[in-house]
Amino acid sequence: MKVLVCMSVVPDTTTKITFTNNDTTFNTQGVQFIMNPYDELALTKALDIAEPAGGTVTIIHVGPADAEPAIRKALSMGATDAVRINATPTDAQFVAEQIAVYAQDKAFDFIMTGRESIDYNGGAVCGLLGALLEMPSINVITQLAVTDKTAHLERDIDGGRETLTCSLPFVASAQKDLCEPRIPNMRGIMAARTKPLQVVEPTGNSSHAVYSRFELPQPKQGVRMISAENPEELLHLLRNEAKVI
């Protein structure tokens, strides 16, 4: 059993977001980056399936060297080895292309991603990888089991839950109900220091997208309290000030 898990790094949720170069570039100065939480779920499920079968789990990340502490965390969770493609991840198409080039001749039984990264929230890499590698791709799964050469998956859909089966190999993205993320123990942390981390140079186009401008959300306005005994005032404000009715 050989599994590939795609990993991204994202700003910690407590990070104060700012932009530079006339609001066209995310300012990374002083930002604490962490492993994307959805990717932690993908890795945990991959380990749960591969380990009992004596398999291997490889981490792959597209990004510069400063992402290596987060990659080492993934290794401390139990991943066998890691690959870092030495390029700035400009957009989902570029990331998927780089991962596909690496994976195409490695005979992975399946590939896992998170449903999305919590910074750009694109959610496109899973589907793009499936198309590039000509594999089935199943988004936002909440259950996964593999028996012989068949995968059994579930995912939430509008108004219900969908049960699917597909043959190996396939690509799937992890949703929050898939599992609880594994917490590295001291033994795993120590072992991660010596696990192999291969650095690969990128191929092909460096970008498929250009960011014209970033904007921060508008600050929240003050709250106005209306007495429950005075609904006429609420209607007046909604109609004449907010102009929403």
C-alpha positions in Angstrom: 0.0 0.0 0.0 1.5 3.3 -1.1 -0.3 6.5 -0.3 0.5 10.1 -1.3 -0.8 13.0 0.9 -0.7 16.5 -0.4 0.1 19.1 2.2 -0.1 22.9 2.2 0.9 25.4 4.9 -1.3 28.3 5.9 -1.2 31.2 8.3 -2.1 30.4 11.9 -5.7 31.5 12.5 -4.6 34.1 15.0 -2.4 35.9 12.4 -3.0 39.5 11.6 -3.3 39.7 7.8 -1.7 42.5 5.8 -0.7 43.1 2.2 2.2 44.8 0.4 3.0 46.1 -3.1 -0.1 48.1 -3.4 -2.3 45.3 -1.9 -1.2 42.8 -4.6 1.0 40.6 -2.3 0.3 38.8 1.0 2.7 40.1 3.6 4.5 37.1 5.2 6.6 39.1 7.6 6.1 37.8 11.1 3.4 35.3 10.1 3.4 31.9 11.8 2.6 29.2 9.3 1.1 25.8 10.2 0.1 22.6 8.5 -3.3 23.1 6.9 -5.9 21.5 9.3 -7.8 19.6 6.5 -4.5 18.1 5.4 -3.9 16.8 8.9 -7.2 14.9 8.5 -6.1 13.6 5.1 -2.8 12.4 6.6 -4.4 10.8 9.6 -6.8 8.8 7.5 -4.0 7.7 5.1 -2.0 6.5 8.1 -4.9 4.6 9.6 -5.3 2.7 6.3 -1.7 2.2 5.3 -0.1 1.3 8.6 -2.1 -1.9 9.3 -1.2 -3.1 5.8 2.5 -2.4 6.3 2.3 0.4 3.7 4.0 3.8 3.3 2.7 7.3 3.3 4.5 10.0 1.5 4.0 13.7 2.1 4.2 16.1 -0.8 4.3 19.9 -0.6 4.8 22.6 -3.1 6.6 25.5 -1.5 9.9 27.1 -0.4 12.2 25.9 2.3 10.6 27.8 5.2 7.7 25.2 5.0 10.0 22.4 6.2 9.1 22.7 9.9 5.5 22.0 9.0 6.6 19.1 6.8 8.6 17.7 9.8 5.4 17.9 11.8 3.7 15.7 9.2 6.6 13.3 9.4 6.3 13.2 13.2 2.6 12.3 12.9 3.8 9.0 11.2 4.4 9.7 7.5 7.2 7.6 6.0 9.0 10.3 4.0 8.4 13.7 2.3 8.9 15.5 -0.9 9.1 19.3 -1.3 8.8 20.8 -4.7 10.9 23.9 -4.5 8.5 26.5 -5.9 6.1 29.2 -4.6 2.5 27.8 -4.9 1.0 30.6 -7.0 -2.4 28.9 -7.8 -4.2 25.5 -7.6 -3.5 24.6 -11.3 0.3 25.1 -10.8 0.3 23.1 -7.6 -1.7 20.2 -9.1 0.5 20.1 -12.2 3.7 19.8 -10.0 2.2 17.1 -7.9 0.9 15.2 -10.9 4.3 15.2 -12.6 5.9 13.7 -9.4 3.1 11.1 -8.9 2.5 9.9 -12.4 5.0 7.1 -12.4 5.1 6.3 -8.7 2.1 3.8 -8.6 0.4 5.2 -5.6 -2.7 3.3 -4.5 -4.5 6.5 -3.7 -3.8 10.2 -3.1 -5.3 12.3 -0.3 -5.7 16.1 -0.1 -7.6 18.4 2.3 -10.9 19.7 1.1 -9.3 23.2 0.8 -6.6 25.3 2.4 -8.0 27.6 5.0 -6.3 30.7 3.5 -7.5 30.8 -0.1 -10.3 28.3 0.3 -10.1 27.2 -3.3 -10.8 23.5 -3.0 -9.6 22.8 -6.5 -6.5 20.6 -6.2 -8.3 17.3 -5.6 -10.3 17.6 -8.8 -7.4 18.9 -10.8 -5.2 16.0 -9.7 -7.8 13.5 -10.7 -8.1 15.1 -14.2 -4.3 15.3 -14.7 -3.7 11.8 -13.5 -6.8 10.3 -15.1 -8.1 9.0 -11.8 -11.5 9.2 -10.1 -11.6 12.1 -7.7 -14.1 12.3 -4.8 -14.4 15.6 -2.9 -15.1 16.3 0.8 -15.4 12.7 2.0 -16.5 11.9 5.6 -15.7 8.1 5.5 -13.1 6.0 3.7 -12.3 2.3 3.8 -10.1 0.3 1.3 -10.6 -3.4 0.7 -8.5 -5.2 -1.9 -8.6 -2.9 -4.9 -11.8 -1.1 -4.0 -12.4 2.1 -2.0 -15.7 2.7 -0.1 -16.4 6.3 0.5 -19.1 8.6 2.0 -19.7 12.3 1.7 -22.4 14.7 2.7 -24.5 16.2 -0.1 -27.5 18.6 0.0 -30.2 16.9 1.9 -28.4 13.6 2.6 -25.3 11.5 2.4 -23.9 9.8 -0.6 -22.2 6.4 -0.6 -19.7 5.6 -3.3 -17.3 2.9 -4.4 -14.4 3.2 -6.9 -11.4 1.2 -7.9 -7.9 2.1 -7.0 -6.1 4.4 -7.7 -8.1 7.5 -6.9 -7.9 11.0 -5.4 -10.0 12.1 -2.4 -10.2 15.2 -0.3 -10.8 15.1 3.5 -13.7 16.8 5.2 -13.8 17.6 9.0 -15.9 14.5 10.0 -13.5 12.0 8.4 -11.4 11.5 11.6 -9.7 13.2 14.5 -6.2 14.5 13.6 -3.4 12.5 15.0 -1.2 14.3 17.7 2.5 13.6 17.3 4.1 11.9 20.3 7.7 12.4 21.5 8.9 9.2 19.7 7.4 10.5 16.4 8.9 13.9 16.9 12.4 12.4 17.4 12.0 10.0 14.5 10.9 12.9 12.2 14.4 14.5 12.4 16.0 11.7 10.4 13.2 10.8 8.0 14.0 11.5 4.3 12.8 14.8 2.9 13.5 15.0 -0.9 13.7 18.4 -2.6 12.5 18.4 -6.3 12.8 21.3 -8.7 9.6 22.4 -10.4 8.7 21.8 -14.1 6.5 23.7 -16.6 4.7 27.0 -16.0 5.3 29.0 -12.9 1.9 30.5 -12.7 -1.6 30.4 -14.2 -3.1 33.3 -12.3 -2.3 37.0 -11.5 -3.7 38.6 -8.4 -4.8 42.1 -9.1 -5.7 43.2 -5.6 -6.4 41.9 -2.1 -9.0 43.6 0.2 -9.6 43.1 3.9 -13.2 42.7 5.0 -15.0 45.8 6.1 -14.9 46.4 9.9 -17.9 45.4 11.8 -20.3 48.3 12.5 -21.7 49.1 16.0 -24.7 47.2 17.1 -28.0 49.0 17.8 -30.3 47.5 20.3 -34.1 47.7 19.7 -36.6 47.1 22.4 -38.7 44.0 21.8 -41.8 46.2 22.6 -41.0 48.5 19.7 -40.9 46.5 16.4 -42.0 49.6 14.5 -38.6 51.2 15.1 -36.9 48.1 13.8 -38.9 48.2 10.6 -38.2 51.9 10.2 -34.4 51.4 10.5 -34.4 48.4 8.1 -36.5 50.3 5.5 -35.0 53.8 5.8 -31.4 53.4 7.0 -30.3 49.9 6.1 -32.6 49.9 3.0 -32.9 46.2 3.0 -36.7 46.0 2.8 
